[in-house]
Amino acid sequence: MPSTSKTKNLFATNAKRQIQSELLVPIMAFLHKSGMSKATLLTECRAAIQVASSSKLKVVHVSIGQDLIGIVNRWLKDPMYLNSSGRPDELPLSGKRSVRSLVGACKAKVSPKEALTLMTTYGVATRASSGKYRLVRRLMDYGHTKYLPFEPSYRFLVDATKVSTKRLRRTDKRPGIFWQCADNPRIDSRKMGEFMQFAQQRGLSFMHEINDWLDAHDCATTRLTKRRPTMKRIGVGIFGICQ
């Protein structure tokens, strides 16, 4: 999926403006405070750019938002979009019970066609022989064989950076952001596939519980009090480790 002028402009006005304060400054501050000199940091940055320039994998800008996660989640559990077996039903593009009505129910900012394009591109949905669309994954997955999508990858790096360097910027007593890791360096490499499958299955179940909690407390769907709440983006991220 090639970049469009719209997504290039979005990067220029949003991500490029935030990349310094959200990603580079915390990382550089962390390294500098750990004992690395400015000269060493500059040398390492130049070396990293040199290595990165030799990579043949393309990084592509596409408009990907949180809306897709909500669409997939609703398709999985809303009774209106389930078949008689309680599984996500195949849906046409338009109609009373369709991808269009699903996207509308989620109050998503993407169009039904845009949502379908992204979901089929990343293998989350596919077009069945009936002409309808079938959900084939339980969660939005941004993995692609030919390129790396910038938006979710950048968001992941920013989130991880904020969590791991939070004490460099914040000293108040609000609920702390946590970082936890379970790993073991003495595992037979032949077990890698088995572990990743196990972790993905358990992780998906956990993430659906998290999504259910977030949906239940979404101010757009729950009853608001007279006092306007302060909105915050909260959630949990899971990633696999293989070294």
C-alpha positions as CSV (number, residue, x, y, z in Angstrom):
1,M,0.0,0.0,0.0
2,P,1.9,3.1,-1.2
3,S,1.9,6.4,0.7
4,T,-0.6,9.0,-0.3
5,S,-0.2,12.8,-0.2
6,K,-2.7,12.9,2.6
7,T,-0.7,10.5,4.8
8,K,2.5,12.2,4.0
9,N,1.1,15.6,5.0
10,L,-0.3,13.9,8.2
11,F,3.2,12.8,9.0
12,A,4.7,16.2,8.3
13,T,2.2,18.0,10.5
14,N,1.7,15.5,13.4
15,A,4.3,12.8,13.8
16,K,7.3,15.0,12.7
17,R,6.2,17.7,15.1
18,Q,6.0,15.2,18.0
19,I,8.9,12.9,17.3
20,Q,11.4,15.1,19.1
21,S,9.4,15.6,22.3
22,E,7.8,12.2,22.5
23,L,10.6,9.9,21.3
24,L,14.0,11.4,20.9
25,V,14.2,13.7,23.9
26,P,13.3,11.0,26.5
27,I,15.7,8.5,24.9
28,M,18.5,10.9,24.7
29,A,17.9,12.2,28.2
30,F,17.9,8.6,29.5
31,L,21.2,7.8,27.8
32,H,22.9,11.1,28.7
33,K,21.9,10.7,32.4
34,S,23.2,7.2,32.4
35,G,26.7,8.5,31.7
36,M,27.0,8.8,27.9
37,S,28.6,12.1,26.8
38,K,27.1,14.3,24.1
39,A,29.9,13.4,21.8
40,T,29.3,9.7,22.2
41,L,25.6,10.2,21.7
42,L,26.2,12.1,18.4
43,T,28.6,9.4,17.2
44,E,26.2,6.6,18.0
45,C,23.3,8.5,16.2
46,R,25.4,8.8,13.1
47,A,26.3,5.1,13.2
48,A,22.7,4.1,13.7
49,I,21.6,6.3,10.7
50,Q,24.3,4.6,8.6
51,V,23.0,1.1,9.5
52,A,19.4,2.1,9.0
53,S,20.1,3.5,5.5
54,S,21.3,0.1,4.4
55,S,18.0,-1.6,5.2
56,K,15.9,-2.6,2.2
57,L,12.6,-2.8,4.1
58,K,10.3,0.1,3.4
59,V,8.4,2.1,6.0
60,V,5.1,3.1,4.6
61,H,2.7,5.8,5.9
62,V,-1.0,4.8,5.9
63,S,-3.8,6.3,8.0
64,I,-4.2,3.8,10.8
65,G,-6.1,4.7,13.9
66,Q,-7.6,3.2,17.0
67,D,-10.9,2.9,15.2
68,L,-9.9,-0.4,13.6
69,I,-9.4,-2.0,17.0
70,G,-12.9,-1.0,18.0
71,I,-14.4,-2.3,14.7
72,V,-12.8,-5.7,15.0
73,N,-13.7,-6.0,18.7
74,R,-17.4,-5.1,18.0
75,W,-17.5,-7.6,15.1
76,L,-16.4,-10.3,17.5
77,K,-18.9,-9.8,20.2
78,D,-21.9,-7.6,19.2
79,P,-24.9,-10.1,18.8
80,M,-26.1,-8.2,15.8
81,Y,-23.0,-9.3,13.8
82,L,-22.7,-12.9,15.1
83,N,-24.1,-16.0,13.4
84,S,-26.2,-18.7,15.0
85,S,-23.0,-20.3,16.4
86,G,-22.0,-17.1,18.1
87,R,-19.1,-16.5,15.8
88,P,-18.5,-13.3,13.7
89,D,-20.8,-13.5,10.7
90,E,-19.8,-12.7,7.1
91,L,-21.0,-9.2,6.3
92,P,-21.7,-7.4,3.0
93,L,-20.3,-3.9,2.5
94,S,-23.7,-2.1,2.8
95,G,-27.1,-2.9,4.3
96,K,-28.8,-2.9,7.7
97,R,-26.4,-5.6,9.0
98,S,-23.2,-4.8,7.2
99,V,-19.6,-3.5,7.4
100,R,-21.1,0.0,6.9
101,S,-23.5,-0.4,9.8
102,L,-20.7,-1.9,11.9
103,V,-18.4,1.0,11.3
104,G,-21.3,3.4,12.0
105,A,-22.1,1.7,15.3
106,C,-18.4,2.2,16.3
107,K,-18.6,5.9,15.5
108,A,-15.4,5.3,13.6
109,K,-13.7,8.2,11.7
110,V,-12.7,5.9,8.8
111,S,-15.1,5.0,6.0
112,P,-16.3,1.4,5.6
113,K,-14.2,1.0,2.4
114,E,-11.1,2.4,4.2
115,A,-11.6,0.0,7.1
116,L,-12.0,-3.0,4.8
117,T,-9.0,-2.0,2.7
118,L,-6.8,-1.9,5.9
119,M,-8.3,-5.0,7.4
120,T,-7.8,-7.0,4.2
121,T,-4.3,-5.6,3.6
122,Y,-3.2,-6.8,7.1
123,G,-5.0,-10.1,6.8
124,V,-7.5,-9.4,9.5
125,A,-10.5,-9.8,7.2
126,T,-10.9,-11.4,3.7
127,R,-13.5,-11.4,1.0
128,A,-15.4,-14.7,0.9
129,S,-16.6,-16.5,-2.2
130,S,-20.1,-15.2,-1.4
131,G,-18.8,-11.6,-2.0
132,K,-19.2,-10.8,1.7
133,Y,-16.4,-10.1,4.1
134,R,-15.2,-12.5,6.7
135,L,-13.2,-11.7,9.9
136,V,-10.3,-14.1,10.1
137,R,-8.4,-12.7,13.1
138,R,-9.5,-11.9,16.6
139,L,-7.5,-8.6,16.9
140,M,-6.2,-6.0,14.6
141,D,-2.6,-7.0,13.6
142,Y,-0.3,-4.6,11.8
143,G,2.2,-7.2,10.6
144,H,3.0,-7.1,6.8
145,T,5.4,-9.2,4.8
146,K,6.5,-6.4,2.4
147,Y,6.7,-3.2,4.5
148,L,6.6,-1.8,8.0
149,P,3.6,0.6,8.7
150,F,4.9,3.8,10.3
151,E,1.9,4.8,12.4
152,P,1.4,1.8,14.8
153,S,5.2,1.2,15.0
154,Y,5.8,4.8,15.9
155,R,3.0,4.7,18.5
156,F,4.5,1.5,20.0
157,L,7.9,3.2,20.3
158,V,6.4,6.3,21.9
159,D,4.3,4.3,24.4
160,A,7.3,2.1,25.4
161,T,9.5,5.2,25.8
162,K,7.0,7.0,27.9
163,V,6.6,4.0,30.2
164,S,10.3,3.2,30.6
165,T,11.4,6.9,31.1
166,K,8.4,8.2,33.0
167,R,10.3,9.2,36.1
168,L,12.6,11.5,34.1
169,R,9.6,13.7,33.4
170,R,7.0,13.2,36.2
171,T,7.3,13.3,39.9
172,D,3.6,13.6,40.9
173,K,1.6,10.9,42.7
174,R,-0.8,9.9,40.0
175,P,-1.2,6.1,39.3
176,G,2.2,4.8,38.0
177,I,2.6,3.3,34.6
178,F,4.0,-0.1,34.9
179,W,6.5,-2.2,32.8
180,Q,6.7,-5.9,33.4
181,C,8.5,-8.6,31.5
182,A,8.6,-12.4,31.6
183,D,11.5,-14.0,29.7
184,N,14.1,-16.7,30.0
185,P,17.5,-16.8,28.1
186,R,17.8,-20.7,28.3
187,I,15.0,-21.9,26.0
188,D,15.7,-24.2,23.1
189,S,15.2,-22.2,19.9
190,R,13.1,-25.0,18.5
191,K,10.4,-24.0,21.1
192,M,10.1,-20.5,19.7
193,G,7.1,-21.2,17.4
194,E,5.3,-23.1,20.1
195,F,5.9,-20.3,22.6
196,M,4.8,-17.5,20.3
197,Q,1.5,-19.4,19.5
198,F,0.9,-20.0,23.2
199,A,1.7,-16.4,24.1
200,Q,-0.5,-15.0,21.3
201,Q,-3.5,-17.1,22.3
202,R,-3.3,-16.2,26.0
203,G,-2.4,-12.6,25.1
204,L,-5.5,-12.2,22.9
205,S,-7.8,-13.5,25.6
206,F,-6.3,-11.0,28.0
207,M,-6.5,-8.1,25.5
208,H,-10.2,-8.8,24.9
209,E,-10.8,-8.5,28.6
210,I,-9.0,-5.2,28.6
211,N,-11.0,-4.0,25.6
212,D,-14.2,-5.0,27.3
213,W,-13.3,-2.9,30.3
214,L,-12.3,0.1,28.2
215,D,-15.5,-0.1,26.2
216,A,-17.6,-0.3,29.4
217,H,-15.9,3.0,30.6
218,D,-15.8,4.8,27.3
219,C,-17.3,8.3,27.8
220,A,-18.8,8.2,24.3
221,T,-21.0,5.3,25.2
222,T,-21.5,5.6,29.0
223,R,-23.7,8.1,30.8
224,L,-21.7,11.3,31.6
225,T,-22.1,13.3,34.8
226,K,-22.7,17.0,34.7
227,R,-19.0,17.6,35.4
228,R,-17.1,17.3,32.1
229,P,-14.4,14.6,32.6
230,T,-10.8,14.9,31.8
231,M,-10.0,12.5,29.0
232,K,-6.9,10.3,29.1
233,R,-5.7,7.6,26.8
234,I,-5.1,4.5,28.8
235,G,-4.5,0.8,28.0
236,V,-2.1,-2.1,27.9
237,G,0.3,-3.3,25.2
238,I,1.7,-6.7,24.7
239,F,4.7,-7.7,22.6
240,G,6.7,-10.8,22.0
241,I,10.5,-11.2,22.6
242,C,12.8,-13.4,20.6
243,Q,16.6,-12.8,20.8
